[in-house]
Amino acid sequence: MDWEKTLDIYFRDLEKQDLFSGVVLITKGDSQLYNGAYGYASRPWKIKNTLETRFDTASITKLFTSVATLQIIDQGQFDFETPVIDFLGLKDTTISKDVNVFHLLTHTSGIGDDSEEEDGEVYEDLWKTKSNYSVTNTTDFLPQFIHKPANFPPGEGCCYCNCSYVLLGLMIEKVSGISYRDYVRENVFANAQMDYSDFLRLDRVHENVAEGSDPIQDEAGNVVGWKKNIYSFPPIGSPDSGAHVTANDLDAFLRSVAAEQLLSPELTMAFFSPQVHYREINNWTLMYGYGLKFYLDKAGEVVCTQKEGINAGVSALIRNYPALDVNVVLLSNLEEGVWDPIWVIHELLTPEEANL
């Protein structure tokens, strides 16, 4: 198959229509099957994206939080059954004292989220009445969810929850004695040779960073302008969202975990294993692990595993095909950038599999 020709024609067409701006990387082991950069890192200045451009990854950041949590479990500082509220010493919350680390990692805690995205709430709307620049530390997130009613008792359901990873971030800070961001820099990014990854403030100047924006459309669907995303989420990444990475760094992260460079063999295996049932969708059974989401076929075999992220002006996805030893990384500074391309790539990789 001519990967370069097939995919480059596809992405160039999306680029012309302003439907994709970002980078694509497909690797098999130590080899690259495909890489490409499209669209603008800075739309006003017409500065092109490159493979060295750093992108906001939104919720892919949860993978770094998950690995950091599992590292601390490896150290014996707490375990999967540790009660979270007691461990953190939080008082006067609606969060059940039965919520433990396993529940937080697997989205089975049932705690109320700051934005119930599965119910159609939009994260960006949080900042209509509250300054996003007032939320920079992990503890700053607590008032947004600790008094909300639970969605279900812990362990009795599965619902994607951003704030469960905020609580994990607080646990990491309590054990390590340093900020969540510094812990990840020192123990995840450095150990995985993610040399260009960091938590970057929106109100600071940084090199090689894509600016997020989305089209403004009129009633006929014509693009009449572009909206920046600088007021759509907090100004710096947190345990649930917002780390900036390159495509190569994100690929290196997943391969470093698989190579047991960040976790013990036992927890490496656990990280790459489905843990709880999430939902059925068309021909797939979806399950959550410790941060990753797994796509199982009708025979119960894992076809691929992934983590995705979405915010205003941001969409990102990393997917692994274990039987092929193939990683796919898509990073975009458009909210709708990566969702159609991943399934085009999926069909190229696994033409025998049904699509969603």
HELIX and SHEET records of a PDB file:
HELIX    1   1 TRP A    3  LYS A   16  1                                  14    
HELIX    2   2 ALA A   58  ILE A   60  5                                   3    
HELIX    3   3 THR A   61  GLN A   75  1                                  15    
HELIX    4   4 VAL A   84  LEU A   88  1                                   5    
HELIX    5   5 VAL A  101  THR A  106  1                                   6    
HELIX    6   6 GLU A  117  ASP A  119  5                                   3    
HELIX    7   7 TYR A  123  LYS A  128  5                                   6    
HELIX    8   8 ASN A  132  SER A  134  5                                   3    
HELIX    9   9 THR A  138  GLN A  144  5                                   7    
HELIX   10  10 CYS A  163  SER A  176  1                                  14    
HELIX   11  11 TYR A  180  VAL A  184  1                                   5    
HELIX   12  12 ARG A  185  PHE A  189  3                                   5    
HELIX   13  13 ALA A  247  ALA A  258  1                                  12    
HELIX   14  14 PRO A  265  PHE A  271  1                                   7    
HELIX   15  15 TRP A  339  LEU A  349  1                                  11    
SHEET    1   A 8 SER A  31  TYR A  38  0                                        
SHEET    2   A 8 GLY A  22  LYS A  28 -1                                        
SHEET    3   A 8 VAL A 326  SER A 332 -1                                        
SHEET    4   A 8 VAL A 314  TYR A 321 -1                                        
SHEET    5   A 8 VAL A 302  ASN A 311 -1                                        
SHEET    6   A 8 LYS A 293  LEU A 296 -1                                        
SHEET    7   A 8 TRP A 284  TYR A 288 -1                                        
SHEET    8   A 8 VAL A 276  ILE A 281 -1                                        
SHEET    1   B 2 TYR A  40  SER A  42  0                                        
SHEET    2   B 2 ILE A  47  LYS A  48 -1                                        
SHEET    1   C 2 PHE A  55  ASP A  56  0                                        
SHEET    2   C 2 HIS A 244  VAL A 245 -1                                        
SHEET    1   D 2 SER A 213  GLN A 217  0                                        
SHEET    2   D 2 VAL A 223  LYS A 228 -1                                        
END                                                                             
